Amino acid sequence: MFGQLHAQEADRSTYKLGIKTSINISSLLGTEFENPRPKFGYSAGVYFQTPKLKKNWSLHTEALGSFRGSNFSNGDTGYSRIALFYVDVAALPQYNFQEGKKSISFGPYLSYLGLSSLYIGEKKKAELNNLDIDPLDAGFVTYFTIHGPLASFQVGGKLGLKDVNNGINFDTYYPRTGKNGIIRNLSLEIGVLF
């Protein structure tokens, strides 16, 4: 049985529609917030892959719901977490190698912000919702994928290239904001595609 499983290859000659789920580590980069720290999140959605279009090239597209944001080290009375929920879409050229067993995908992504919340100290309930963060984000994503017969393993990252600060100002929370600084999303992901 081991020989049969080992001998099977990922079928990369047909279109594939599937489910993707991943865990991520994200943060908000830039000059607006102080003391950002990584935040764990997850994403899930669907993906679509074409067979090879030309030589070793194919297309990977996806639509995901993604929980991201950032933790902060600002003490018991300062803002401690910003939780964000995005809907991400991407259409990425994919370079396949080692007979289609591995691939690298890279290109642009677009995100729409569905929810945003601010947490203070150790409080479990959000202090503020609907933060002044631009609802549209755009950036660059890259993935490395190992394709298997039943599931594929994927690692990658997303970097927001757009400043999403839309006049954010937590005037009653420490540390002060409202300096019109830059806010960019960063997310590193490990996922499985079925």
C-alpha positions, 0 to 999 in steps of 0.5 A, spaced: 500 500 500 505 504 501 508 503 494 501 505 491 501 511 495 508 513 494 507 512 486 501 516 485 502 523 483 498 529 484 493 530 477 495 537 474 492 536 467 485 538 469 481 544 472 481 543 480 476 546 484 477 545 492 477 548 499 483 552 502 484 553 509 490 556 513 492 559 519 496 565 519 500 570 523 499 577 522 501 584 524 499 591 522 505 595 519 507 602 519 507 609 523 500 610 526 500 604 531 505 603 537 508 596 539 505 592 534 506 584 535 503 578 531 496 576 532 494 569 530 488 568 525 485 563 520 482 563 513 478 559 509 475 559 502 475 556 495 480 556 490 481 554 482 487 552 479 487 551 471 492 545 468 498 548 465 497 553 460 503 554 457 509 550 458 510 550 466 505 555 467 498 555 470 493 559 474 491 559 481 485 563 483 482 564 490 477 567 494 478 567 502 475 569 508 481 571 513 481 573 520 487 578 521 489 584 525 495 585 530 496 585 537 499 590 541 504 591 547 501 597 550 499 595 558 493 594 561 489 600 559 492 601 552 489 598 546 491 591 545 488 588 539 485 590 533 481 584 529 480 585 522 476 580 517 477 581 510 474 577 504 481 576 499 481 575 492 487 573 488 488 571 481 496 568 480 500 566 475 503 559 478 510 556 475 510 548 476 516 544 477 518 537 479 513 534 474 508 538 477 509 536 484 511 543 486 509 550 484 510 557 486 504 562 485 505 570 485 501 576 484 496 581 486 491 580 491 485 585 493 481 585 500 475 588 502 474 589 510 468 586 513 469 587 520 474 591 524 474 591 532 479 595 537 480 591 544 483 595 550 487 591 555 485 584 557 478 585 555 474 580 551 469 585 549 471 590 543 471 597 545 470 600 538 467 597 532 468 599 525 474 603 525 477 608 520 480 603 516 480 603 508 475 598 506 479 596 500 486 593 500 491 591 495 497 588 495 502 582 493 502 575 495 506 569 494 505 562 495 510 555 495 505 549 494 507 542 495 502 538 491 499 531 493 494 526 491 489 528 496 491 534 499 496 540 498 501 543 503 502 551 502 506 556 505 506 564 503 505 571 505 501 577 503 504 584 504 499 590 503 502 595 499 496 600 500 496 605 506 489 603 509 489 609 514 482 612 513 483 617 519 484 613 524 484 616 531 483 613 538 483 620 542 481 617 548 485 610 548 493 610 550 497 610 546 495 616 542 493 615 534 491 620 529 498 622 527 496 620 519 501 615 519 501 609 515 498 602 516 499 596 512 497 589 512 502 583 513 500 576 513 504 569 513 500 563 512 501 555 512 495 552 509 492 545 506 488 545 499 483 539 498 
